[in-house]
Amino acid sequence: MSLETSLSRKDEDSETLGDLACNNKDTGTSSSDGENRESGCETAIRTLKHLQSRYPFNIEQLKILTKINDLWKEDGDFHFIDIFCSEPKSFAGLQWIKENIRSIHSLSTYLETFSKYNNMKDIYEIAAELTARQGSLSSPLYNIYNVVYDQIGSDAQAKENKVVTVTAEKLCQLMYHMALATHILSHSKDSSKEIENDYQIIQSIITRQQSPLEMIKSLAEFQQSVNDAKSSNSADASFHFEPVKVDLSIHIQAETFLDWSEVHFPHLHSIPTTFFHLALFSHLDCKEEYTDHSTAQAIHDSEDHHDIDHKRKTIPDNILSVYALGKRKPFQFPSLAKLIMSNTLNQRSILGQMSTDSYFLSTNLTSKDPSTNASLTTTAFSLAVMDDDLSNKWHKLYSSEDDGFAFLNLQRSLIGYTGPTIMLIRPTDANSKYSDHGEGESTPGLLGFYTANPWKEEGKFYGTSDCFLFRIEPSMKSYRPRTFAQSWSFRTDLGEDGRSKTPGLNASMTLPLNRIKENYMYFHPSAGHFHAGRNGGIYSGIGSQKARMGAKPNGIIIGGTEQDPRLHLTESLERCIASSGGPRDATFESGPLLPGQWDKFFNVDVIEVWGVGGDEKVYQAIHDKEKQEVIRNAVRKRVQQVDKKQFLDDFQSGLHVSEGRGSNALYQHRFDSARFDFEANHDDDETGHEVQRL
């Protein structure tokens, strides 16, 4: 009698799987049959308890894995849905995936490949790695690569072609399709109308063979740069900002695929592990909504779960039911929302949220129907795997399409916000007076900035390394802070001068550790908040008269220096700067933010800022922001109050007649704080309004 058969009989006799004894009901069977049945059931339970002490799974999950083990031993090809063939209606998502997303291989294929390349036969240990409960982050991605390699290898052998070429398109397309399948499984409990709409969108994506082209180019460029570095035999000649011509058919090596994901898309590993977790366990009646990651992290602070025997007693079953035991965040496409705020007299509060859209995520959808899910686009997919905070709900904080180009509106949306944010920018040619593009006219790229640091007015650089610059077009690239970018595994072989001794990406652009700076963020708006924005205010950028006179530049600067910024958004959102860095930026990795030139002035065509990280982080950040606003309003109100008796006494004493700074106490506030007004001033270098201190 197999373990699965024993467990099935056990379920017929008892509603509680945890019971150690089977109920021997009077069903007309002989005494010996009842004893054999009870003995087999008790043996199965003991086996499960033993397995539970060794592996990070609960009883229900072990039952499923045991059934998979039995199917695997039969040496047959079986899909995920085949495990639950007795209840096909309960697993409509798995059935739909099998019929419509053919690139998702059978479960037996993933098991056989993992076993082959890792010399591992234990189904429970394999499942623990595939569902991110133990093992390294790279293990699931390595398995995906090997599945693609074996598939291409078998096709090549059938065609009598001995050359096996794993292309970036094959790898990225499989990851995208697996992400879409993950979305189907994670929303299987949504309303029938919502899930049916997602089915149609995903089916359209699959039918059109839509692929994340920017990500594909990024991987091909990465491999080509590595090949160039190895062939040059010189670290100093190993790096080019962009290959002259990218060969999309270039063979991608396994090591390059893993390094590339670690550098540019560190959350990519969560796609296969989330998919396997949902495909195998999401239907179980358990507390999947459990979110206390700190408890699980404290229990499972080690990657090695072979010594789980003494820990198992302290792990609640609801933690065992959670993806990756709560140690890592699962993958999900960004879901877009906008908070609904109350507008009471004294304070504002969150009333709820509503769905919204994004200019950047919806531009590559063929349909402009509001019911289409812009979160499933290739751009949304690529952004979601750049950081785990981006693989969650996004809350719109600011959009130039909705809120206008006034820098003051952008400033109000950011100042005091303490949660992680992402800023997306569509530039346009700075030589053009207006940013309107004709139908089909190309735009000079798409770039952005992610930070987990709070936004605050600061006349100097601040922040931590939990941030990065990136570009999306023409290919996806992220530029991480040098403080840890140069410590990645394939760049750790550094000489005394801090430069890499072995060929690798960016090898020639590494800096000695003592030259690395921490100029992460700079947010210095003009004190009077007077800029009217596009064509209505002054330009106070790096090249302006004020900057040349030594005044601090206004606006937002990311990386570089105040005089030579990596990215600078001026308060007019015109004549902004995007630099490729190099030795001039000792904070972030080098590379072009815009296509075509190393440095480029641009005007902002569209800009959006989103609060990311999920509802909990966004709500807390909004609460902190509103709390600071209440304090500022209270201080402002207190300052504006006038002591009438004191004012009358001062007036009668003749205090207002005094002249000179410091002697006229009644008007001392003119010197203690600035009051700004507009005065027309036509300068040879600037046009607009000049702020004057009165």
C-alpha positions as CSV (number, residue, x, y, z in Angstrom):
1,M,0.0,0.0,0.0
2,S,1.5,3.4,-1.0
3,L,1.6,6.3,1.3
4,E,-0.8,8.2,-0.9
5,T,-3.4,5.4,-0.7
6,S,-3.0,5.2,3.1
7,L,-3.6,8.9,3.4
8,S,-6.6,8.7,1.1
9,R,-8.2,6.1,3.3
10,K,-7.3,8.1,6.3
11,D,-9.1,11.1,5.0
12,E,-12.3,9.0,4.5
13,D,-12.2,8.0,8.2
14,S,-11.2,11.2,9.9
15,E,-11.8,14.9,9.4
16,T,-8.5,15.8,11.2
17,L,-5.4,14.8,9.4
18,G,-3.4,15.3,12.6
19,D,-5.1,12.4,14.4
20,L,-2.6,9.7,15.1
21,A,-5.1,6.9,15.1
22,C,-7.6,6.0,12.4
23,N,-11.2,5.5,13.2
24,N,-12.2,1.9,12.6
25,K,-15.8,2.5,11.6
26,D,-18.3,-0.4,11.3
27,T,-18.5,-0.8,7.5
28,G,-19.0,-4.5,7.4
29,T,-15.3,-5.3,6.9
30,S,-13.6,-8.1,8.8
31,S,-11.5,-7.5,11.9
32,S,-8.3,-8.3,10.1
33,D,-9.1,-5.9,7.3
34,G,-9.8,-3.2,9.8
35,E,-6.6,-3.8,11.7
36,N,-4.5,-3.8,8.4
37,R,-6.2,-0.6,7.4
38,E,-5.5,1.1,10.7
39,S,-2.0,-0.1,10.7
40,G,-1.4,1.3,7.3
41,C,-2.9,4.6,8.2
42,E,-0.8,4.9,11.4
43,T,2.3,4.1,9.3
44,A,1.4,6.8,6.9
45,I,0.9,9.3,9.7
46,R,4.2,8.4,11.3
47,T,5.9,8.8,7.9
48,L,4.4,12.3,7.5
49,K,5.4,13.3,11.0
50,H,8.9,12.2,10.3
51,L,9.0,14.1,7.0
52,Q,7.5,17.2,8.7
53,S,10.4,17.2,11.2
54,R,12.9,17.2,8.3
55,Y,11.4,19.5,5.7
56,P,9.8,22.9,5.8
57,F,6.3,21.8,4.9
58,N,3.1,21.2,6.8
59,I,1.1,17.9,6.6
60,E,-1.2,19.0,3.8
61,Q,1.7,20.1,1.7
62,L,3.5,16.9,2.3
63,K,0.5,14.9,1.1
64,I,0.7,16.7,-2.2
65,L,4.4,16.2,-2.5
66,T,4.0,12.5,-1.7
67,K,1.5,12.2,-4.6
68,I,3.9,14.0,-6.9
69,N,6.6,11.6,-5.8
70,D,4.4,8.6,-6.7
71,L,3.7,10.1,-10.1
72,W,7.4,10.8,-10.7
73,K,8.3,7.2,-9.9
74,E,6.0,6.1,-12.7
75,D,8.4,7.8,-15.2
76,G,5.5,9.5,-16.9
77,D,5.1,13.1,-18.1
78,F,2.6,14.9,-16.0
79,H,1.5,18.5,-15.7
80,F,0.6,20.5,-12.5
81,I,-3.1,19.9,-13.1
82,D,-2.6,16.2,-13.2
83,I,-1.9,16.2,-9.4
84,F,-5.5,17.4,-8.8
85,C,-7.2,15.5,-11.6
86,S,-10.0,14.4,-9.2
87,E,-11.2,18.0,-8.8
88,P,-10.6,19.7,-12.1
89,K,-13.2,22.5,-11.5
90,S,-11.3,23.6,-8.4
91,F,-8.2,24.1,-10.4
92,A,-9.4,26.0,-13.5
93,G,-6.4,28.2,-13.4
94,L,-4.0,25.3,-13.8
95,Q,-6.1,23.8,-16.5
96,W,-6.2,27.1,-18.4
97,I,-2.4,27.5,-18.1
98,K,-1.9,24.0,-19.5
99,E,-4.1,24.7,-22.5
100,N,-3.1,28.2,-23.3
101,I,0.5,28.9,-22.0
102,R,2.3,26.2,-23.8
103,S,5.7,27.6,-22.9
104,I,5.1,26.5,-19.3
105,H,6.6,23.0,-19.2
106,S,5.2,20.0,-17.4
107,L,5.9,19.6,-13.7
108,S,7.9,16.4,-14.4
109,T,10.2,18.4,-16.8
110,Y,11.2,20.8,-14.0
111,L,11.7,18.0,-11.5
112,E,13.8,15.9,-13.9
113,T,15.9,18.9,-14.9
114,F,16.5,19.9,-11.3
115,S,17.4,16.4,-10.4
116,K,19.8,16.0,-13.4
117,Y,21.8,19.2,-12.9
118,N,21.8,19.2,-9.1
119,N,22.3,15.4,-8.5
120,M,19.3,15.4,-6.2
121,K,16.6,12.7,-6.1
122,D,14.7,13.7,-2.9
123,I,11.4,15.2,-4.1
124,Y,10.9,17.0,-0.8
125,E,14.3,18.6,-0.9
126,I,13.8,19.6,-4.6
127,A,10.4,21.1,-3.8
128,A,11.9,23.1,-0.9
129,E,14.3,24.7,-3.3
130,L,11.8,25.3,-6.1
131,T,9.4,27.0,-3.6
132,A,12.2,29.2,-2.0
133,R,12.0,27.5,1.3
134,Q,15.7,26.6,1.3
135,G,18.7,27.0,-1.0
136,S,20.2,29.9,-2.8
137,L,18.4,32.6,-4.8
138,S,20.0,31.5,-8.0
139,S,18.9,27.9,-7.8
140,P,15.4,28.3,-9.3
141,L,16.8,30.5,-12.2
142,Y,19.5,28.0,-12.9
143,N,16.8,25.4,-13.2
144,I,14.9,27.6,-15.7
145,Y,18.0,28.0,-17.8
146,N,18.7,24.3,-17.8
147,V,15.1,23.6,-18.9
148,V,15.5,25.9,-21.8
149,Y,18.9,24.5,-22.6
150,D,17.6,20.9,-22.7
151,Q,14.6,21.8,-24.8
152,I,16.7,23.6,-27.4
153,G,19.3,20.8,-27.2
154,S,16.6,18.2,-28.0
155,D,15.3,20.3,-30.9
156,A,18.9,20.7,-32.2
157,Q,19.5,17.0,-32.0
158,A,16.3,16.3,-33.9
159,K,17.5,18.6,-36.6
160,E,21.0,17.0,-36.5
161,N,22.4,20.3,-35.4
162,K,25.0,20.0,-32.7
163,V,25.1,23.7,-31.8
164,V,22.9,24.6,-28.8
165,T,22.1,28.4,-28.6
166,V,20.1,29.7,-25.7
167,T,18.9,33.1,-26.7
168,A,17.9,36.0,-24.5
169,E,14.4,35.9,-26.1
170,K,13.8,32.3,-25.1
171,L,14.8,33.0,-21.5
172,C,13.0,36.3,-21.0
173,Q,9.9,35.1,-22.8
174,L,9.6,32.1,-20.5
175,M,10.0,34.3,-17.4
176,Y,7.3,36.6,-18.7
177,H,4.9,33.8,-19.4
178,M,5.6,32.3,-16.1
179,A,4.9,35.6,-14.5
180,L,1.5,35.8,-16.3
181,A,0.7,32.3,-15.1
182,T,1.6,33.4,-11.6
183,H,-0.9,36.2,-12.0
184,I,-3.6,33.8,-13.0
185,L,-3.0,31.6,-10.0
186,S,-2.8,34.4,-7.5
187,H,-6.1,35.9,-8.7
188,S,-8.0,32.6,-8.9
189,K,-10.3,33.7,-6.2
190,D,-11.3,37.0,-7.9
191,S,-14.7,37.5,-9.3
192,S,-15.4,35.6,-12.5
193,K,-15.6,38.9,-14.5
194,E,-12.2,40.1,-13.4
195,I,-10.5,36.8,-13.9
196,E,-12.1,36.3,-17.3
197,N,-10.9,39.8,-18.4
198,D,-7.3,38.8,-17.3
199,Y,-7.7,35.5,-19.3
200,Q,-8.5,37.5,-22.4
201,I,-5.6,39.9,-21.9
202,I,-3.1,37.1,-21.3
203,Q,-4.4,35.1,-24.2
204,S,-4.0,38.1,-26.4
205,I,-0.4,38.6,-25.2
206,I,0.5,34.9,-25.9
207,T,-1.2,34.9,-29.3
208,R,0.7,38.0,-30.4
209,Q,3.9,36.5,-29.0
210,Q,4.6,39.7,-27.1
211,S,8.0,39.6,-25.4
212,P,9.8,42.0,-23.0
213,L,12.0,43.4,-25.8
214,E,13.8,45.9,-23.5
215,M,14.7,43.1,-21.2
216,I,15.8,40.9,-24.0
217,K,18.1,43.6,-25.3
218,S,19.5,44.1,-21.8
219,L,20.5,40.5,-21.5
220,A,22.0,40.3,-25.0
221,E,24.0,43.5,-24.3
222,F,25.2,42.0,-21.0
223,Q,26.4,38.8,-22.6
224,Q,28.1,40.8,-25.4
225,S,29.9,43.0,-22.9
226,V,31.1,39.9,-21.0
227,N,32.4,38.3,-24.3
228,D,34.2,41.5,-25.2
229,A,35.8,41.7,-21.8
230,K,37.1,38.1,-22.0
231,S,38.4,38.5,-25.5
232,S,40.3,41.8,-24.7
233,N,42.5,40.3,-21.9
234,S,42.5,43.8,-20.4
235,A,40.2,45.1,-17.8
236,D,40.6,48.7,-19.0
237,A,39.4,47.7,-22.5
238,S,36.6,45.6,-21.3
239,F,33.8,48.0,-21.0
240,H,31.7,49.9,-23.5
241,F,28.7,52.0,-22.6
242,E,26.7,50.2,-25.2
243,P,27.8,47.6,-27.9
244,V,27.7,49.2,-31.3
245,K,25.3,46.6,-32.6
246,V,23.5,44.1,-30.3
247,D,23.2,40.6,-31.6
248,L,20.0,39.3,-30.2
249,S,20.8,35.7,-31.3
250,I,23.9,35.6,-29.2
251,H,24.3,32.5,-27.0
252,I,23.5,33.3,-23.3
253,Q,25.7,31.4,-20.8
254,A,24.2,30.2,-17.6
255,E,26.6,32.2,-15.4
256,T,25.9,35.4,-17.4
257,F,22.1,34.9,-17.0
258,L,22.5,34.6,-13.2
259,D,24.9,37.6,-13.0
260,W,22.6,39.7,-15.2
261,S,19.6,38.9,-13.0
262,E,21.5,39.8,-9.9
263,V,22.8,43.1,-11.3
264,H,19.7,44.4,-13.1
265,F,16.7,42.3,-11.9
266,P,17.4,41.0,-8.4
267,H,13.7,40.1,-7.9
268,L,13.6,37.9,-11.0
269,H,14.2,34.7,-9.0
270,S,10.8,35.2,-7.3
271,I,8.9,34.4,-10.4
272,P,9.5,30.6,-10.6
273,T,9.4,30.1,-6.9
274,T,6.1,32.0,-6.5
275,F,4.7,30.1,-9.5
276,F,5.6,26.7,-7.9
277,H,4.2,27.7,-4.5
278,L,0.9,28.8,-6.0
279,A,0.6,25.9,-8.4
280,L,1.2,23.3,-5.6
281,F,-0.2,24.9,-2.4
282,S,-2.4,27.9,-3.0
283,H,-5.7,25.9,-2.9
284,L,-5.1,24.6,0.6
285,D,-7.3,26.0,3.3
286,C,-4.7,27.9,5.2
287,K,-3.8,31.4,6.2
288,E,-2.2,32.6,3.0
289,E,-2.7,36.2,4.0
290,Y,-0.2,35.8,6.9
291,T,2.2,38.7,6.5
292,D,4.3,38.8,9.7
293,H,7.6,38.3,7.9
294,S,9.7,39.2,10.9
295,T,8.6,36.2,12.9
296,A,9.5,33.8,10.1
297,Q,12.7,35.6,9.5
298,A,13.7,35.3,13.1
299,I,12.9,31.6,12.9
300,H,14.5,31.0,9.6
301,D,17.5,33.3,9.5
302,S,19.6,30.5,8.0
303,E,19.5,29.3,4.5
304,D,20.1,25.7,5.7
305,H,17.0,23.9,6.7
306,H,18.5,20.5,7.1
307,D,18.7,21.2,10.9
308,I,15.0,22.0,11.1
309,D,14.2,19.3,13.7
310,H,14.7,21.6,16.7
311,K,13.1,24.6,14.9
312,R,10.0,22.7,13.7
313,K,8.3,22.7,17.1
314,T,8.2,26.5,17.1
315,I,7.0,27.1,13.6
316,P,3.2,27.6,13.4
317,D,1.5,25.9,10.5
318,N,0.2,29.2,9.1
319,I,3.9,30.2,8.6
320,L,4.6,26.9,6.8
321,S,1.8,27.7,4.5
322,V,3.2,31.0,3.4
323,Y,5.5,31.5,0.4
324,A,9.1,31.1,1.2
325,L,8.2,30.8,4.9
326,G,7.9,34.6,4.9
327,K,11.6,35.1,4.3
328,R,11.2,36.5,0.8
329,K,8.6,38.5,-1.0
330,P,6.5,36.8,-3.7
331,F,6.3,38.1,-7.3
332,Q,3.2,40.0,-8.4
333,F,2.6,42.5,-11.1
334,P,2.1,46.1,-10.0
335,S,-1.5,46.9,-9.2
336,L,-2.2,50.6,-9.7
337,A,-4.2,52.6,-7.2
338,K,-4.8,56.1,-6.0
339,L,-5.7,57.0,-2.4
340,I,-9.0,58.8,-1.7
341,M,-8.3,61.5,0.9
342,S,-10.7,63.4,3.1
343,N,-10.4,67.1,3.0
344,T,-11.5,68.2,6.5
345,L,-10.5,71.6,7.9
346,N,-8.0,70.4,10.4
347,Q,-6.4,67.3,8.9
348,R,-6.6,64.9,6.0
349,S,-7.1,61.2,6.3
350,I,-7.3,58.2,4.0
351,L,-10.8,57.2,3.1
352,G,-9.9,54.4,0.7
353,Q,-8.4,53.8,-2.7
354,M,-9.5,53.5,-6.3
355,S,-7.9,52.0,-9.4
356,T,-6.0,54.3,-11.7
357,D,-3.7,54.1,-14.7
358,S,-0.2,55.0,-15.7
359,Y,1.0,56.7,-18.9
360,F,4.1,54.5,-18.8
361,L,2.5,51.2,-18.2
362,S,-0.3,51.5,-20.6
363,T,1.5,52.8,-23.7
364,N,2.3,49.4,-25.0
365,L,-1.2,48.0,-24.8
366,T,-3.0,47.8,-28.1
367,S,-6.3,48.5,-26.4
368,K,-7.0,51.7,-24.6
369,D,-10.1,50.2,-23.0
370,P,-10.1,51.3,-19.3
371,S,-11.0,47.7,-18.4
372,T,-7.7,46.4,-19.7
373,N,-5.1,45.6,-17.1
374,A,-2.1,47.9,-17.7
375,S,-0.2,46.1,-15.0
376,L,0.4,43.0,-17.2
377,T,2.4,44.9,-19.8
378,T,6.1,44.0,-20.5
379,T,7.1,47.4,-19.0
380,A,5.3,46.6,-15.7
381,F,6.8,43.1,-15.7
382,S,10.4,44.5,-16.2
383,L,9.9,47.1,-13.4
384,A,8.4,44.6,-11.0
385,V,11.6,42.4,-11.0
386,M,14.0,45.3,-10.4
387,D,13.2,45.4,-6.7
388,D,10.8,43.6,-4.4
389,D,9.1,46.9,-3.4
390,L,8.1,47.3,-7.0
391,S,6.5,43.9,-7.1
392,N,3.5,45.1,-5.1
393,K,0.7,47.7,-5.2
394,W,1.6,51.1,-6.5
395,H,-0.1,54.3,-5.2
396,K,0.0,57.3,-7.4
397,L,1.4,60.3,-5.6
398,Y,1.9,62.7,-8.6
399,S,1.4,62.8,-12.3
400,S,2.1,65.7,-14.7
401,E,-0.8,64.4,-16.8
402,D,-3.2,64.9,-13.8
403,D,-1.5,67.4,-11.6
404,G,0.2,69.7,-14.1
405,F,3.8,70.7,-14.5
406,A,4.0,73.1,-11.5
407,F,7.1,72.0,-9.5
408,L,5.2,73.1,-6.4
409,N,2.7,70.3,-6.9
410,L,5.5,67.7,-7.3
411,Q,7.2,69.2,-4.2
412,R,4.0,68.9,-2.1
413,S,3.5,65.3,-3.1
414,L,7.0,64.4,-2.0
415,I,8.1,66.4,1.0
416,G,7.5,64.4,4.2
417,Y,6.7,61.2,2.4
418,T,8.7,58.5,4.2
419,G,8.0,55.4,2.1
420,P,9.8,54.0,-0.9
421,T,8.9,55.7,-4.2
422,I,9.6,55.3,-7.9
423,M,9.9,58.2,-10.3
424,L,9.3,57.6,-14.1
425,I,10.3,60.3,-16.6
426,R,9.6,60.6,-20.3
427,P,12.0,63.2,-21.7
428,T,11.7,65.2,-24.9
429,D,14.3,67.2,-26.8
430,A,15.4,70.3,-24.9
431,N,15.8,72.2,-28.1
432,S,12.0,72.0,-28.6
433,K,10.0,74.7,-27.0
434,Y,7.0,72.4,-26.5
435,S,6.9,68.7,-25.6
436,D,4.0,67.7,-27.8
437,H,4.9,64.8,-30.1
438,G,3.2,63.9,-33.3
439,E,1.7,60.5,-33.8
440,G,4.4,57.9,-34.1
441,E,7.2,60.4,-33.4
442,S,10.0,58.8,-31.4
443,T,11.0,60.2,-28.0
444,P,14.5,60.2,-26.5
445,G,14.2,57.3,-24.1
446,L,12.5,56.6,-20.8
447,L,14.3,56.8,-17.4
448,G,13.6,56.8,-13.7
449,F,14.8,56.6,-10.1
450,Y,13.8,54.3,-7.2
451,T,14.5,55.1,-3.6
452,A,13.5,53.8,-0.2
453,N,14.7,57.0,1.4
454,P,12.3,59.7,2.6
455,W,12.0,62.9,0.6
456,K,13.0,66.1,2.5
457,E,14.1,69.6,1.7
458,E,17.9,69.5,2.0
459,G,20.6,71.8,0.7
460,K,23.0,68.9,0.5
461,F,23.1,65.3,-0.5
462,Y,21.5,62.8,1.8
463,G,20.2,59.2,1.8
464,T,21.4,55.6,1.9
465,S,22.4,53.1,-0.8
466,D,18.8,51.7,-0.9
467,C,18.2,53.4,-4.3
468,F,19.1,53.2,-7.9
469,L,18.8,54.9,-11.3
470,F,17.5,53.1,-14.3
471,R,16.4,53.4,-17.9
472,I,13.8,51.5,-19.7
473,E,14.3,52.4,-23.4
474,P,15.9,51.4,-25.6
475,S,17.0,48.6,-23.3
476,M,16.5,48.0,-19.6
477,K,19.5,48.9,-17.3
478,S,19.8,49.7,-13.7
479,Y,22.6,51.7,-12.2
480,R,23.1,50.7,-8.5
481,P,25.2,52.6,-5.9
482,R,28.9,51.8,-6.2
483,T,29.1,51.0,-2.5
484,F,27.8,47.5,-3.1
485,A,27.7,47.2,-6.9
486,Q,31.5,46.6,-6.9
487,S,31.1,43.9,-4.3
488,W,29.1,41.5,-6.6
489,S,30.5,38.1,-6.8
490,F,31.9,38.5,-10.3
491,R,33.6,41.8,-9.4
492,T,35.2,40.9,-6.1
493,D,38.6,40.1,-7.5
494,L,40.0,43.6,-7.1
495,G,43.6,44.8,-7.1
496,E,45.1,47.2,-4.7
497,D,43.9,50.2,-6.8
498,G,40.3,49.0,-6.5
499,R,40.0,47.9,-10.2
500,S,39.0,44.5,-11.3
501,K,41.8,42.1,-12.2
502,T,39.4,39.8,-14.1
503,P,37.3,40.7,-17.2
504,G,33.7,41.6,-16.4
505,L,31.1,44.1,-17.0
506,N,32.1,47.6,-15.9
507,A,35.5,46.4,-15.0
508,S,37.2,49.5,-16.3
509,M,34.7,51.8,-14.5
510,T,35.3,50.5,-10.9
511,L,36.7,53.1,-8.5
512,P,39.0,52.7,-5.5
513,L,36.9,52.5,-2.4
514,N,38.2,55.7,-1.0
515,R,36.9,57.6,-4.0
516,I,33.3,56.3,-3.8
517,K,30.9,59.0,-2.7
518,E,27.4,58.8,-1.2
519,N,25.7,61.6,-3.2
520,Y,22.4,59.8,-3.4
521,M,19.7,62.5,-3.3
522,Y,19.5,66.3,-3.3
523,F,16.1,68.1,-3.0
524,H,16.5,71.8,-2.8
525,P,13.4,73.8,-3.9
526,S,13.5,77.5,-4.0
527,A,12.4,78.9,-0.7
528,G,9.5,80.9,-2.1
529,H,7.9,78.0,-4.0
530,F,7.2,80.5,-6.8
531,H,7.9,78.6,-9.9
532,A,5.0,78.4,-12.2
533,G,6.4,75.5,-14.2
534,R,6.5,75.0,-18.0
535,N,7.2,78.4,-19.7
536,G,5.9,80.3,-16.6
537,G,8.9,80.5,-14.3
538,I,12.6,81.0,-14.3
539,Y,15.2,78.4,-15.1
540,S,17.6,77.9,-12.2
541,G,19.6,75.0,-13.6
542,I,23.3,74.2,-13.5
543,G,24.1,76.5,-16.4
544,S,22.1,79.4,-15.1
545,Q,23.5,82.7,-13.9
546,K,22.8,81.9,-10.3
547,A,24.7,78.6,-10.5
548,R,27.6,80.3,-12.1
549,M,27.7,82.8,-9.2
550,G,28.0,80.0,-6.7
551,A,24.4,79.7,-5.5
552,K,23.1,76.2,-4.8
553,P,21.1,74.8,-7.7
554,N,17.3,74.3,-7.2
555,G,15.4,71.2,-8.0
556,I,16.2,67.5,-7.6
557,I,19.6,66.0,-8.2
558,I,20.5,62.3,-8.1
559,G,24.2,61.3,-8.1
560,G,27.2,63.2,-9.3
561,T,27.8,66.6,-7.6
562,E,25.9,69.9,-7.4
563,Q,28.0,71.3,-10.2
564,D,28.1,68.1,-12.3
565,P,24.9,66.1,-11.6
566,R,24.1,62.6,-12.9
567,L,20.4,63.5,-13.1
568,H,19.0,67.0,-12.5
569,L,15.4,68.0,-12.6
570,T,15.1,71.7,-12.7
571,E,12.1,73.5,-11.2
572,S,10.8,74.5,-14.6
573,L,11.2,70.8,-15.7
574,E,13.1,72.3,-18.7
575,R,16.8,72.0,-19.6
576,C,17.2,69.1,-17.2
577,I,20.3,67.0,-17.3
578,A,20.8,63.2,-17.7
579,S,24.5,62.2,-17.7
580,S,26.2,58.9,-18.3
581,G,28.3,59.4,-15.2
582,G,31.7,57.8,-15.6
583,P,34.4,59.2,-13.3
584,R,32.3,62.3,-12.8
585,D,29.7,60.3,-10.8
586,A,31.4,58.5,-7.9
587,T,28.0,57.4,-6.4
588,F,26.2,55.3,-9.1
589,E,27.4,52.9,-11.7
590,S,28.3,54.4,-15.1
591,G,26.1,54.1,-18.1
592,P,23.8,56.2,-20.3
593,L,20.4,57.2,-19.0
594,L,19.3,58.4,-22.5
595,P,20.2,56.9,-25.9
596,G,22.5,58.5,-28.3
597,Q,24.7,60.8,-26.3
598,W,26.8,60.6,-23.1
599,D,25.2,63.8,-21.7
600,K,22.0,65.3,-22.8
601,F,19.8,68.2,-21.9
602,F,16.1,67.4,-22.0
603,N,12.7,68.7,-21.1
604,V,10.3,66.6,-19.2
605,D,7.4,65.4,-21.3
606,V,5.7,63.3,-18.7
607,I,6.6,62.5,-15.1
608,E,5.0,60.3,-12.5
609,V,5.8,59.4,-8.9
610,W,4.4,56.4,-7.2
611,G,4.5,55.2,-3.6
612,V,5.5,51.5,-3.7
613,G,6.0,48.7,-1.3
614,G,2.4,47.8,-0.6
615,D,-0.5,49.2,1.3
616,E,1.1,49.1,4.7
617,K,4.2,51.0,3.7
618,V,2.2,53.6,1.7
619,Y,-0.4,54.2,4.4
620,Q,2.4,54.7,7.0
621,A,4.2,57.1,4.7
622,I,1.0,59.1,4.1
623,H,0.4,59.2,7.8
624,D,3.9,60.4,8.5
625,K,3.5,63.1,5.8
626,E,0.2,64.3,7.1
627,K,1.5,64.4,10.6
628,Q,4.4,66.6,9.6
629,E,2.0,68.8,7.7
630,V,-0.1,69.3,10.8
631,I,3.0,70.3,12.8
632,R,4.0,72.7,10.1
633,N,0.5,74.2,9.9
634,A,0.5,74.7,13.7
635,V,3.9,76.4,13.6
636,R,2.8,78.6,10.8
637,K,-0.4,79.5,12.6
638,R,1.5,80.3,15.8
639,V,3.9,82.6,13.9
640,Q,1.1,84.4,12.2
641,Q,-0.7,85.2,15.4
642,V,-0.3,88.8,16.6
643,D,-0.1,89.9,20.2
644,K,-2.3,93.0,19.8
645,K,-1.4,94.5,23.3
646,Q,2.4,94.1,22.6
647,F,1.9,95.6,19.1
648,L,0.1,98.6,20.6
649,D,2.8,99.1,23.3
650,D,5.6,98.9,20.6
651,F,3.7,101.4,18.4
652,Q,3.2,103.8,21.3
653,S,6.9,103.6,22.3
654,G,8.0,104.7,18.8
655,L,9.7,101.4,18.1
656,H,8.6,101.5,14.5
657,V,10.5,104.7,13.9
658,S,13.9,103.1,14.5
659,E,16.1,102.6,11.5
660,G,18.8,100.1,10.5
661,R,19.2,96.4,10.8
662,G,18.8,95.2,14.4
663,S,17.6,98.5,15.7
664,N,14.0,98.2,14.3
665,A,12.6,95.3,16.2
666,L,9.1,95.8,14.8
667,Y,10.4,94.9,11.3
668,Q,13.2,92.5,12.3
669,H,11.2,89.7,10.7
670,R,12.2,91.1,7.3
671,F,15.8,90.1,8.1
672,D,15.0,86.9,10.0
673,S,13.0,85.3,7.1
674,A,12.6,85.9,3.4
675,R,9.5,87.3,1.8
676,F,9.4,86.8,-1.9
677,D,7.7,88.7,-4.6
678,F,7.8,88.8,-8.4
679,E,9.6,91.5,-10.2
680,A,9.9,91.5,-14.0
681,N,13.5,91.1,-15.0
682,H,14.7,90.5,-18.5
683,D,18.2,89.2,-18.4
684,D,20.5,88.3,-21.3
685,D,20.8,84.8,-19.9
686,E,17.4,84.2,-18.3
687,T,13.9,85.0,-19.0
688,G,11.0,85.1,-16.5
689,H,10.8,86.4,-13.0
690,E,13.5,87.1,-10.5
691,V,12.9,86.6,-6.7
692,Q,13.9,89.6,-4.7
693,R,14.3,89.8,-0.9
694,L,12.4,92.9,0.3
